Amino acid sequence: MSRPGLLRDRDFRGLFLSTTVSQFGQQITVLALPLAAVLTLDVGEFEVGVLAAMSTLAFLLIGLPAGAWVDRMRRRNVLITADLARAAALLTVPIAWWADVLTIWHLYATALLMGALTVFFDVAYQSYLPHLVGRANLVEGNAKLETVRSAAQLSGPALAGQLVGWLTAPFALAFDAIAMGASALFVVFIRKREDRPQVERGSKITGEIKEGLAFVLRNRLLTAIVACTAWGNLCMAAFTAMTLVFLPREMGLSPGAMGLFYSLFGCGGLLGAFLTRTAAARIGEGRIIWVSMAITSPGLLLLPAAQPGWQIWLAAIGMAYVGIGVVVYNVTQVSFRQRLTPDRLLGRMNATVRFLVWGTQPLGALLGGVIGQLFGARTALWAAGLAACLAFLPVLLSPLRNMRDLPNPTEEAEPVGV
């Protein structure tokens, strides 16, 4: 199928449009929720770290059973329900602020609920794509969806910064709620229906969870990818949490300028989405996974080295460079995981991987908050950035190091043994 082929498919186009509006909405929340804490409630570094941890804690708490549950349900229905529930949760923040009862505990609860719903959405989303486009088109499908994500990261933060400046952070979240509702509507119009999953009589959730864990942990290639991503997410969670304190308080950036800063990260991601196929073809599907991380992660170090003025925008260019590597890495490894996994295990595989790689994020955010509270946000950024530069090592030390073409198993292929 040609590159524009998937966009000619009505059902994929529905998922594409759903992704577009929800990604733009999520960029508003990424900026507006912590700024509601920093600017509206004037909390400290530790509280910001806790808020960031709440956003991803659900991956650690319910990540594994969510995969087994999703494999028992029609994934399209999960996507619609999660979007509508997230819209309702977001609307409580501007209502509480308008009633003068907004507290940091309300923001914690909102972040935790949004995280739990996102667990189900993301697991269902990555498991639904192979059903819509077929395994042969996964790289194209993921690349197109990553292009949307990167475009949202490019222009979404600038929009979010302006909305926060005009409306205040709490009311900016209402726009994300509208986007989530629109996302659900686009999924409703997808015509292609899944068959109801067949669940063996007497089967237990615990047994299904163990099967998903075994599939991931017995495969040397998957475990290397999981270790790399988990370490990178741990470091980036600490880095991101302290960036939200460092930029307004130590660099003096306004919400609008912060939006522009984050938009430059999206520029790199957008370029990475277009480069993925070419880079994988020239360097090799296996090798590009570690190369993309190794050569771009040092761009993070420009931020803690920056001083107010022009240097902060040099750091933003460094973040754009990091964004290239992140997207190339994600498109390649996610497509490989989806291609490798039988349909009946897709939900559990995605949930297991999410549990292992996103479960480190709340720990990283808390660690960043503690270091920031004790030694300052700049020191926390140095520590997280230097540690992130080592994330590629698990993949470098695996068989992926010199592997040009990733294996393409059959539908029911068994894991590669340790």
C-alpha positions in Angstrom: 0.0 0.0 0.0 1.3 3.5 -0.8 2.2 6.0 1.8 -1.1 7.9 1.5 -3.0 4.7 1.2 -4.0 4.4 4.9 -5.5 7.9 4.9 -7.8 6.8 2.1 -9.2 4.2 4.4 -12.3 5.7 6.2 -11.8 3.7 9.4 -8.1 4.6 9.8 -9.0 8.2 9.0 -11.4 8.1 11.9 -8.6 6.9 14.2 -6.3 9.5 12.7 -8.7 12.4 13.3 -9.5 11.1 16.8 -5.7 11.1 17.5 -5.3 14.6 16.1 -7.8 16.3 18.3 -7.0 14.3 21.5 -3.2 14.9 21.0 -3.8 18.7 20.7 -6.0 18.6 23.8 -3.5 16.6 25.8 -0.8 19.2 25.1 -3.0 21.7 26.8 -3.2 19.4 29.9 0.5 18.7 29.9 1.1 22.4 30.4 -2.1 23.7 32.1 -2.4 21.1 34.9 1.1 21.7 36.5 0.8 25.4 35.8 -2.4 25.4 37.8 -0.3 24.1 40.7 2.7 26.4 40.1 0.9 29.7 39.2 -2.6 29.4 40.6 -1.8 27.5 43.9 1.9 28.5 44.2 3.2 25.1 45.3 6.8 24.0 45.7 9.0 21.6 43.7 8.1 18.5 45.7 4.3 19.1 45.2 5.0 19.5 41.4 6.9 16.2 41.5 4.0 14.5 43.3 1.5 15.9 40.7 3.7 14.5 37.9 3.8 11.2 39.7 0.0 11.0 40.0 -0.3 11.4 36.2 1.5 8.1 35.6 1.0 6.2 38.9 -1.9 4.2 37.4 0.5 2.5 35.0 2.2 1.0 38.1 -1.0 0.2 40.0 -3.3 -1.2 37.3 -1.1 -1.5 34.2 -1.0 -5.3 34.3 -4.7 -6.2 34.9 -5.7 -3.5 32.4 -4.2 -5.5 29.6 -6.1 -8.7 30.5 -9.3 -6.7 30.9 -8.9 -5.0 27.5 -8.3 -8.4 25.8 -11.7 -9.4 27.1 -13.5 -6.3 25.6 -14.0 -4.7 22.2 -11.2 -2.1 22.0 -13.3 0.4 20.1 -15.7 0.6 23.0 -12.8 1.1 25.5 -11.5 4.1 23.5 -14.9 5.8 23.4 -15.6 5.3 27.1 -12.1 6.4 28.2 -12.3 9.6 26.1 -15.7 10.6 27.6 -14.6 9.9 31.1 -11.4 11.9 30.7 -13.5 14.9 29.4 -15.7 14.7 32.5 -12.7 14.6 34.9 -11.0 17.6 33.3 -14.1 19.7 33.5 -14.1 19.4 37.3 -10.9 21.6 37.6 -12.3 24.9 36.1 -15.6 24.3 38.0 -13.7 24.0 41.3 -11.5 27.0 40.5 -14.6 29.1 39.6 -16.2 28.0 42.9 -13.0 29.0 44.8 -12.5 25.4 46.2 -9.6 24.2 44.0 -6.8 22.6 46.0 -3.6 20.7 45.2 -5.5 17.5 46.4 -8.1 18.1 43.7 -5.3 18.3 41.1 -3.7 15.1 42.5 -7.1 13.3 42.2 -7.7 14.6 38.6 -4.2 13.6 37.5 -4.6 10.1 39.1 -8.0 9.6 37.4 -6.7 10.8 34.1 -3.8 8.5 34.3 -6.0 5.5 35.1 -8.2 6.2 32.1 -5.2 6.8 29.9 -3.9 3.3 30.9 -7.0 1.7 29.3 -7.0 4.1 26.4 -3.4 3.5 25.4 -3.5 -0.3 25.8 -6.7 -0.5 23.7 -5.3 2.0 21.2 -2.1 0.2 20.4 -4.0 -3.1 20.4 -6.7 -1.8 18.0 -4.3 -0.5 15.3 -3.3 -3.9 13.9 -7.0 -4.8 13.6 -7.7 -1.7 11.5 -4.6 -1.6 9.2 -3.2 -5.1 9.2 0.3 -6.0 10.4 2.0 -5.3 7.0 1.0 -1.6 7.4 2.0 -1.1 11.0 5.1 1.0 10.4 3.1 3.3 8.1 0.2 3.5 10.5 2.4 4.3 13.5 4.5 6.8 11.6 1.4 8.7 10.5 0.0 8.7 14.1 3.4 9.8 15.4 3.3 12.6 12.8 0.1 13.8 14.4 1.6 13.5 17.9 4.6 15.5 16.8 2.5 18.1 15.1 0.5 18.5 18.3 3.8 18.8 20.3 4.9 21.5 17.8 1.8 23.8 17.9 -0.1 22.5 20.9 2.1 23.9 23.6 2.1 27.3 22.0 -1.7 27.2 21.9 -1.8 26.0 25.5 0.6 28.8 26.6 -1.7 31.4 25.1 -4.8 29.8 26.6 -3.2 29.7 30.0 -2.2 33.4 29.6 -5.6 34.5 28.4 -7.9 32.3 30.5 -5.8 31.0 33.4 -4.6 27.4 33.7 -7.8 25.9 35.1 -10.1 27.2 32.4 -7.6 26.2 29.7 -8.3 22.6 30.7 -11.9 23.0 29.5 -10.6 23.0 25.9 -8.9 19.7 26.5 -12.3 18.3 27.7 -13.9 19.4 24.4 -11.1 17.8 22.5 -11.6 14.5 24.3 -15.3 14.6 23.5 -14.5 15.2 19.8 -12.0 12.3 19.9 -14.7 9.9 21.1 -17.1 11.1 18.4 -14.6 10.3 15.6 -14.1 6.8 17.0 -17.9 6.3 17.1 -17.9 6.7 13.3 -15.4 3.9 12.7 -17.4 1.2 10.9 -15.1 -1.8 11.2 -16.1 -3.9 14.2 -14.1 -6.4 16.1 -15.6 -9.7 17.0 -16.3 -10.2 20.7 -13.1 -11.7 22.2 -13.3 -15.4 23.0 -12.6 -16.0 26.6 -12.0 -19.6 27.7 -14.5 -20.7 30.4 -12.9 -20.8 33.8 -9.9 -18.7 32.7 -8.7 -16.3 35.4 -7.3 -12.8 35.1 -4.2 -13.8 37.1 -3.4 -16.6 34.6 -3.8 -14.2 31.7 -1.6 -11.6 33.3 1.1 -14.2 33.8 0.9 -15.2 30.2 1.4 -11.6 29.1 4.4 -11.2 31.4 6.0 -14.5 30.2 5.6 -13.4 26.6 7.5 -10.2 27.2 10.1 -11.4 29.7 11.1 -14.5 27.8 12.0 -12.6 24.6 15.5 -11.2 24.7 14.7 -8.4 22.2 11.6 -7.3 24.0 13.4 -7.2 27.4 16.2 -5.1 26.0 13.7 -2.6 24.6 11.8 -2.6 27.8 14.9 -1.9 29.9 16.0 0.9 27.6 12.5 2.6 27.6 12.0 2.1 31.4 15.3 3.8 32.2 14.7 6.6 29.7 11.2 7.2 31.1 12.5 7.3 34.7 15.0 10.0 33.8 12.6 12.0 31.5 9.9 12.0 34.2 12.3 13.7 36.6 13.6 16.0 33.9 10.1 17.1 32.7 8.7 17.6 36.2 11.6 20.0 37.1 11.5 21.7 33.7 8.0 23.0 34.6 9.5 24.6 37.7 12.8 25.7 36.2 11.5 27.6 33.2 9.1 30.0 35.0 11.0 30.5 38.2 14.7 30.4 37.2 14.5 31.3 33.5 11.6 33.8 33.9 9.5 32.4 31.0 5.9 33.4 30.7 3.3 30.7 29.9 3.3 31.8 26.3 7.1 31.5 26.1 7.0 28.1 27.8 4.5 27.0 25.1 7.0 28.1 22.4 9.8 26.2 24.2 7.8 23.0 24.2 6.8 23.5 20.6 10.4 23.3 19.5 10.5 19.8 21.0 7.6 19.0 18.7 9.5 20.3 15.7 12.1 17.6 16.3 9.4 14.9 16.8 7.8 15.9 13.5 11.1 15.6 11.7 11.7 12.3 13.3 8.4 10.9 12.1 9.4 11.7 8.5 12.9 10.3 8.9 12.0 7.0 10.5 11.6 4.9 7.4 14.8 6.3 5.7 16.9 6.0 8.9 15.7 2.4 9.5 16.4 1.5 5.8 19.9 2.9 5.9 21.1 2.0 9.4 18.9 -1.1 10.0 15.7 -1.7 11.9 17.5 -3.2 14.9 20.5 -0.8 15.0 18.3 2.3 14.7 16.6 1.5 18.0 19.8 2.1 20.1 21.5 4.6 17.7 18.5 7.0 17.8 18.7 7.1 21.6 22.5 7.3 21.9 23.1 10.2 19.6 20.2 12.5 20.6 20.0 12.2 24.4 22.9 14.5 25.1 20.8 17.4 23.8 19.0 17.4 27.1 22.2 18.8 28.8 21.8 22.2 27.2 18.9 23.0 29.4 20.5 22.8 32.9 23.6 24.6 31.4 21.4 27.5 30.2 21.2 31.0 31.7 18.3 33.5 31.2 18.3 35.0 27.7 19.4 33.5 24.4 20.8 30.4 25.9 17.4 29.1 26.9 16.4 29.0 23.2 19.6 27.1 22.3 18.5 24.6 24.9 15.1 24.5 23.2 16.9 23.5 19.9 18.7 20.8 21.9 15.2 19.5 23.0 14.1 19.5 19.3 17.2 17.3 18.6 16.1 14.9 21.4 12.6 14.8 19.9 14.0 13.4 16.7 15.5 10.4 18.5 12.4 9.8 20.7 10.1 9.5 17.7 12.4 7.4 15.6 12.9 5.1 18.5 9.2 4.9 19.4 7.9 4.2 15.8 10.5 1.5 15.3 10.1 -0.4 18.6 6.3 -0.1 18.8 5.8 -1.4 15.3 8.1 -4.3 16.1 6.2 -5.2 19.2 2.9 -5.1 17.4 4.2 -7.2 14.6 5.7 -9.7 16.9 2.6 -10.4 19.1 -0.4 -12.6 18.3 -3.7 -10.9 18.3 -5.0 -12.7 21.4 -2.0 -11.3 23.4 -1.8 -7.8 22.1 -3.6 -6.2 25.0 -1.6 -8.0 27.6 1.7 -7.4 25.7 1.0 -3.7 25.5 -0.1 -3.5 29.1 2.9 -5.5 30.3 5.3 -3.2 28.5 3.4 -0.1 29.6 3.5 -1.4 33.2 7.3 -1.9 33.0 8.2 1.2 31.1 5.6 3.7 32.4 5.7 2.4 35.9 9.1 4.0 36.4 7.6 7.5 35.6 6.0 8.2 39.0 9.2 7.1 40.7 11.2 9.4 38.4 8.9 12.4 39.0 9.1 11.9 42.8 12.8 11.5 42.6 13.1 14.7 40.6 10.9 16.5 43.1 13.0 15.4 46.0 16.3 16.4 44.3 14.8 19.7 43.3 13.5 20.4 46.8 16.8 19.6 48.4 19.3 21.0 45.8 17.3 23.1 43.3 15.6 22.4 40.0 18.9 23.0 38.0 20.7 20.3 39.9 17.8 17.9 39.4 17.9 18.6 35.6 21.7 17.8 35.5 21.2 14.5 37.3 18.3 13.4 35.2 19.8 14.5 31.9 23.1 12.8 32.5 21.4 9.6 33.6 19.2 9.7 30.4 22.3 9.6 28.2 22.9 6.1 29.4 19.4 4.7 28.6 20.6 3.2 25.3 22.9 0.7 26.9 20.5 -2.2 27.4 19.8 -2.3 23.7 23.4 -1.8 22.7 24.3 -4.9 24.9 21.6 -7.0 23.3 21.4 -8.9 19.9 19.8 -5.7 18.5 23.3 -4.1 18.5 24.2 -5.4 15.0 20.8 -6.6 13.8 19.8 -4.9 10.6 16.4 -6.5 10.0 14.1 -7.2 12.9 12.5 -10.7 12.9 9.0 -10.9 11.4 7.3 -13.8 13.2 4.2 -15.5 12.0 0.8 -14.9 13.7 1.4 -17.3 16.5 5.1 -17.2 16.8 6.6 -18.0 20.2 8.9 -15.7 22.1 12.7 -15.9 21.4 14.2 -17.8 24.2 16.7 -16.3 26.7 
